[in-house]
């Protein structure tokens, strides 16, 4: 992916910003700059930028549990701020921004200003290359001083508490904001995928979706057929008798949606409605629940195959099985068990823990 061309600006320097990156800081710093310039800001307080960095990464860390790597302090900052500021996992971005920008809690302020040690000036390295043997503190001072006059047509000037966007860059940033953000997210996705090689669908875990997809169609067009055939379905977690007409159930993901990031039918099952809120995004223990889940899934599969073999939901099983003529337990297990293990390793907790 390449950046939009400009005959007046050193685009090649901006393009090389992510060339040597060991943490996520630069990605979220640049995303925050683009967003705030879009909103009409040209002189931007660092605390405002650092707050925006946190809100942009909030859902990825707190909901999807994506690992940012051992060297990255971002994850620690976000997880601690979640607790100290009493914010929710799915908090609105605007509320997070406002909370952090106005926060006077020492711990929160320390987390935000930690980014000032390296991020603002090292981001400008393509414009002001490092000098071998020069101490970091001296390089920092050199970059701050040179940026004041927008030397080398750098993106912004550095000041103690704020940055000043180079006026020559503002039109480029606003006109190409969508492409620039896509470029940033593309590079961020590549960076995070290497640190989460077994986690599915990284690109769709970088931004909080406007709404979660409804499972109404799967309930009506697939599971209702099962309820009609069986009369009732036992909840695999509580043994409660679930009855379609009584609507005492909710369709839920066996492995949390926050990890798999899809609504494929082979990961869905009806469970007791009251238990659904308790389960939340917790993992079912494989040894306790897999056999029950497999048995229920197999029954549902066979019933739907007999009643509506051409259903689009039957095709979703082809992501696991070579054909819809079989529902082999080992093959199903070889999909489910690794996903549970990987999700656990990424910070998802188990039920009853």
N, C-alpha and C positions, 0 to 999 in steps of 0.2 A: 504494500500500500504506500503510495507516494503523496506528498503534500502538494497543494495547489501552488502553481508557479507564480513568481513575482520578479519583475525586472529591476525593482528598486530595493528589495530586501534580501538579506543573506539567508534564504530559505534552507540552504544546505546545513547551516549551523543549527537551526531549529530541528531539522530532521535528525541530526546526530545526537540530540540531547539524551535519547534513551539507548545510545550505543553501548554504554558501559554502566550497567545498573545492577546494584546488589540488593536493593530494597524497593518498596513501592512508593517511596516518598515523592519522587519526581513526577510520577504519573498523576498522583492526586494533587500535587502542587499545580501542575499545568492545567488540569481539569478545572480547578478552583479559579485560576486566573481567567480562563476562557469564560466561565459562567459569570463571574463578576464584571468582566469587561462587557459582556452581553447585556448585563443589567445597567450599564451606564457608568460604571466606576472606572476611573483612570488612576486615581490615587487611592491605594487600598491598604488598610491597616493589616499588619501581619497577623494579628490575633483573629481578624475576620477571615483571612485566608486559611489559617490553621484550623479554625472552627469548621470551615467548609470542607477541608480535607477529611476531617473526622466524619462529618455527615455524609459525605460521598462514599465512604467505606463502611458505614454503619451496618447496612443490611447484609453486605457480603460477609462481614465478620460475625455479627451477632445472630443472624438468621441462618445463613448457609454454612457457617463454620469453616470458611475457607482459610487454609493456613497461608500466612504471608512469609514464612521462613523464620529460622531461628535468629537471624541477624536483625530482623525487622522489629522495631519497638512499637510500630503502629498498632499491632494487634493488642499488645498489653495496654496501651493508652486507651483504645476504644473499649476494651472489656472493663477497665477500671472506671472509666467515665460513666459507663452504663450503670454501675453500682452507686458511685458517689453522687451523681446528679439525679438518681431515681427516675431515669428515663426508661421507656419500654423498648423491647427489641424491635418492634415495628413502628416506632415513633415517626411522626412526620418530619421530613427533612427540615422544613422551615422552623419547627419547634426546636430541633436540635441546634440549628444555627443560632437562633435567638438565645437559647439557654447558655451555650458556650461563649458567645460573644459578650454576654453580660455577666457571666459567672465570676464570682470573687473567691470561690473556694481555692485555697492554695494548691491542693493536689491537682485540680483541673487546670489551673493556670500553668502549673509546672509541666503537665503533660503537653499542653499546647505549645508553650514556648521552647520545649525541648527541640522542636523542629527548626527553631531559629539558629541552632548551632551549626547546621550544615546545609540545609535544603536551599534557602534563597540564593546563596552565592555559588554553591557547587552546580546548581542548575545552569548557571551562566558560563560554565567551563568551555563550551564550544567557542564562545566569543573571547574568553580569556583563558587560554590553555594553562595547565599546571606547569610549574617550573621545577625540574628535578633538583632536589636538595633544598628547596625553599620550604621553611616551616609552614604548617597549615595556617597558623595565625597570621603570618606575613602575607600569604596568598589571599587569605580572607580580606585583609585590609586593602590589598592591591586591587582586588575585584570590586570592593565597595567604592573605592576612590575612582577607578576608571569608569564604572557604570554611571557616575554622576553626570557625565557629559554625553551619555549614550555612545561611548566609544565603540567602534566596530559595529555600529548600528545594533547594539544589544537590545534585548526585548524590554528591559525595564531598568530603572535606576534604584539602587539599594539605599535605604535610610534606616535609622535605628529601629523605628517602630512601623514603618510602612514602605511600600514600593511605589514607584511612579512609572506607569506604563509609557514606553516610548511612543510619542504621538504618531510617529511614522508607521507603527505596527497596529494601531487601533482599528483602522479600516480593514486591514487584512484579517485580524482576529474576529471581528464582528461579521464580516461578509462570509468567512469560511468556518464559522463556529461549529456547524454540524460536522463538517469533514474533519476538522481538527479534533473534536471530541471522539469521533469514530476512530481516528488514527491513534489517539491516546488509549482508548479502550481495547483496540486491537493489540497494541503492544503490551498492555497490562494483562490481557488474557493469555498471551504467549508466555509472559513472565510467570504468572500464577500456575499455568498448566504444568510447567516444569517442576513446580514445588508441590503440586497435587496431581501426580500422573494418573491416579486411579479414580479421581473424582469426575463424575460426568457433567457435561454441559457448563463448563466454566463461563463462557461468554454470557449466558443468561443469568448468571449469579452476580453480575457486577452492578446491576441496577435493580432497585426494588420495583417489581411490576405494579402497574396502576391498580390492578385487581387480580385476585387469584381466579383461575378458571373454574367455572361451575361444573359440578359432577351430576347435574340433573339428567343429562342425556344418557350417561352411563347407567344411572339408576333406572330410568324408565325403559330404555331400549335393550338392556342386558340383564340387570339383576331382577327386574320385575318378573321376567320370564321364569327365573329360578324360584322366586317366592311363589308364583302361581303354581308351579309344578310341585313344590315341596309343602306348601302351606305355611311353613315357618322355617327360619334359619337360626341355629344357635350361635350366639356371639362367642367367638373363640377365646375371648378374654374373660368374660363374666358368666358364660353359659346361659345368659338370659335368652328367652325365646323371642326372636325378632319377628314381627308380623307387619307386612307391608301396609295393610289398611290402618293399623294403629300408629304408624309412623314413629315407632319407638326406636328407630335406628338412624344412623348417619353413614353415608358411604365415605370410607376413609382410606388412606394409604397405609399399607402394611409397613413398608420402609418409608420414612417421612418424605413428604414432597420437598422439604427444605434440602434434602440430599439428592434425590433422584431427579428433581425438577421436571417431572412429567406426570401425566395422568393416564398412562397406559393401563389397560384393563387387568393385566396380570399382576398388578400391584395394588389393586383395589378390592375392598371387601366391606360388607355391611357390619357395623359394630353397634353396640348399645349407645344410644345418643348421649346419655349422661357420662358414660365412660370416655366418649370421644374428646370431651374437653379436658379430661385428666391425661389422656394419652398424649395430646398435643404433638410435639415433634420428637417424642421419645421413641427409642428403638425397642422392638419386641425381641426378647431373648430367643435365639435360634432353637436351643434345646427344648424350651418350653412351648413354643408356639408354631414352629415350622410345620410339623406333621398335621396339626389342625388346619392350618392355612392351606397347605397343599391339598388336603382332602376336600375342603370347601371349594377351592379353585377348580379342582378336577371335576367335581359334581356340576359346578356352574358351567364349565367348559362343555361337558357332555350334553347337558340339557340344551344349551344354546346351539350346539352343533346339530342337534336333532331338529330344533325348531327354526333356526335361522343361520345356516352354515355360511351364507354369503354376507353376513353382517360385517361391517368394517371392524368391529371389535374383535372378531375372530382372527382377522389379519394381524392384529397387534401381537398375537402369540407367536407370530413368525419371527419376531425379534429374539425369541428364545428357542423355539422348536423348528426343525427343518420343514415340517408340514403341520397342518391342522388335523392330521389323522392320528396324532399321538399326544400323550400328555405324560411324559416319562419323568418319574420322580427325581432321579439323579440329575438329569439335565436341568430341571427346575431348581433343585437345590444348588447346583453349581452357579446359578445366577443369583439367587437370594443370599446365600451364606456369605460370599465375598463382599457384597454390598453392605451387609450389616456390619461386618468386621471393619471395612474401610470407614464407614460412617462413624463407628465407635472411635476409631483411631483419630478421626478429625474433630472429636469433641462432643458428638451427640451422646447423650446419656441414655441408659436403659430404663425401661419401666420398672417401678418398684425400687429405684435406687435414689 
